[in-house]
């Protein structure tokens, strides 16, 4: 598979807040709630990219989490 489901529930954000946080992170992740109620708190990320792109995504997510 080339999709990863990322668990953002530890951030404690409600669905609208998580969607805003994801958008502000500088990444184009798909909020999990769009895939059904059970997806709330998760986001889907395509990992069918070069490893350097994934590295950059992780850096951006870490930066956004620290700012949270």
VOBA-541432 format. One line per 3 residues: number of its first residue (from 1); for each residue x, y, z of N, C-alpha, C, CB. Coordinates in steps of 0.2 Angstrom, whole numbers, plus 5000, padded with zeros to 4 digits. Glycine has a CB too. Example, Ala and Ser with C-alpha at 12.3 -4.5 7.8 and 13.67 -1.06 7.14 Angstrom:
1 = 5066 4972 5039 5062 4978 5039 5066 4984 5039 5057 4978 5045; 5064 4989 5035 5068 4995 5036 5064 5000 5039 5070 4997 5029 $
//
This chain:
1 = 5004 4994 5000 5000 5000 5000 5004 5006 5000 4995 5000 5006; 5002 5012 4998 5006 5018 4998 5002 5023 5001 5006 5020 4990; 4998 5021 5006 4994 5026 5010 4996 5025 5018 4987 5026 5009 $
4 = 4997 5030 5021 4998 5029 5029 4993 5033 5032 5005 5031 5031; 4990 5029 5037 4985 5033 5042 4989 5035 5048 4979 5028 5044; 4989 5042 5049 4992 5045 5055 4987 5046 5060 4996 5051 5052 $
7 = 4989 5044 5066 4985 5045 5072 4986 5052 5076 4985 5039 5077; 4982 5057 5075 4983 5063 5078 4978 5064 5085 4981 5069 5073; 4975 5059 5087 4971 5059 5093 4974 5062 5099 4968 5052 5094 $
10 = 4981 5060 5100 4984 5063 5106 4985 5070 5106 4991 5060 5106; 4984 5074 5101 4983 5081 5101 4977 5084 5104 4984 5084 5094; 4972 5080 5105 4966 5082 5108 4962 5087 5104 4968 5084 5115 $
13 = 4962 5087 5098 4959 5092 5094 4952 5089 5091 4963 5094 5088; 4947 5093 5091 4941 5091 5088 4942 5091 5080 4935 5096 5090; 4937 5088 5077 4937 5087 5069 4939 5094 5066 4931 5085 5067 $
16 = 4935 5100 5067 4937 5106 5064 4944 5109 5065 4931 5111 5065; 4945 5108 5072 4952 5110 5074 4958 5106 5070 4953 5110 5081; 4957 5100 5070 4962 5096 5067 4963 5097 5060 4960 5088 5068 $
19 = 4957 5098 5056 4957 5100 5049 4961 5107 5048 4950 5101 5046; 4960 5112 5052 4963 5118 5052 4971 5117 5053 4960 5123 5057; 4972 5113 5058 4979 5112 5060 4983 5108 5055 4980 5107 5067 $
22 = 4980 5103 5052 4983 5100 5046 4984 5105 5040 4978 5094 5044; 4980 5109 5039 4980 5114 5033 4986 5119 5035 4974 5118 5032; 4987 5121 5041 4992 5125 5043 4999 5122 5043 4990 5128 5050 $
25 = 4999 5115 5044 5006 5112 5044 5010 5112 5037 5004 5105 5046; 5006 5114 5032 5010 5115 5026 5010 5108 5022 5017 5117 5027; 5006 5104 5024 5005 5097 5021 4998 5096 5018 5007 5092 5025 $
28 = 4997 5093 5013 4991 5091 5010 4989 5084 5012 4991 5092 5002; 4987 5084 5018 4984 5077 5021 4977 5077 5020 4987 5076 5028; 4974 5071 5020 4967 5070 5020 4964 5069 5027 4965 5065 5015 $
31 = 4960 5073 5030 4958 5072 5036 4953 5066 5036 4953 5078 5039; 4954 5062 5041 4951 5055 5042 4944 5055 5042 4954 5051 5047; 4941 5060 5045 4934 5061 5046 4930 5060 5039 4932 5067 5050 $
34 = 4933 5062 5034 4930 5062 5027 4929 5055 5025 4935 5066 5022; 4932 5050 5028 4932 5043 5026 4927 5039 5031 4938 5040 5026; 4923 5043 5035 4919 5040 5040 4920 5042 5047 4919 5032 5039 $
37 = 4915 5041 5051 4916 5043 5058 4922 5040 5062 4909 5041 5062; 4923 5034 5060 4929 5031 5064 4936 5034 5062 4929 5024 5062; 4936 5038 5057 4942 5041 5054 4944 5048 5058 4942 5043 5047 $
40 = 4939 5050 5062 4940 5056 5066 4946 5056 5070 4934 5058 5071; 4951 5061 5070 4957 5061 5074 4963 5058 5070 4956 5057 5080; 4961 5055 5064 4967 5053 5059 4967 5057 5053 4965 5045 5058 $
43 = 4973 5056 5050 4974 5059 5043 4977 5054 5039 4978 5066 5043; 4976 5054 5032 4979 5049 5027 4984 5053 5023 4973 5047 5023; 4990 5050 5023 4995 5053 5019 4998 5048 5014 5001 5055 5024 $
46 = 4999 5050 5008 5002 5046 5002 5009 5046 5004 5000 5049 4995; 5012 5040 5003 5019 5039 5004 5022 5036 4998 5020 5034 5010; 5018 5037 4992 5021 5035 4986 5025 5041 4983 5015 5033 4981 $
49 = 5030 5043 4986 5035 5048 4985 5042 5046 4986 5032 5055 4988; 5046 5051 4984 5053 5050 4986 5054 5050 4993 5058 5055 4982; 5059 5046 4996 5060 5047 5003 5062 5054 5006 5066 5042 5005 $
52 = 5065 5058 5002 5066 5065 5004 5060 5069 5006 5071 5068 4999; 5055 5067 5002 5048 5070 5003 5045 5068 5009 5043 5069 4997; 5045 5062 5011 5043 5059 5017 5047 5062 5023 5043 5052 5017 $
55 = 5053 5063 5022 5057 5066 5027 5055 5073 5029 5065 5066 5025; 5054 5077 5023 5052 5084 5024 5045 5084 5027 5051 5087 5017; 5040 5080 5026 5034 5079 5029 5034 5078 5036 5029 5074 5025 $
58 = 5039 5074 5038 5039 5072 5045 5042 5078 5049 5044 5066 5046; 5047 5082 5046 5050 5088 5049 5044 5093 5050 5055 5091 5044; 5040 5094 5045 5034 5099 5045 5029 5097 5051 5031 5099 5038 $
61 = 5028 5090 5051 5023 5088 5056 5026 5089 5063 5021 5081 5055; 5032 5088 5064 5035 5089 5070 5035 5096 5072 5042 5086 5070; 5037 5100 5067 5037 5108 5069 5030 5110 5071 5039 5111 5062 $
64 = 5025 5107 5067 5018 5109 5069 5016 5107 5076 5013 5107 5063; 5018 5101 5077 5016 5098 5084 5019 5102 5090 5018 5090 5084; 5025 5104 5089 5029 5108 5094 5025 5114 5095 5036 5109 5092 $
67 = 5023 5117 5089 5020 5124 5090 5013 5123 5093 5019 5127 5083; 5010 5117 5093 5003 5116 5095 5003 5117 5102 5001 5109 5093 $
//
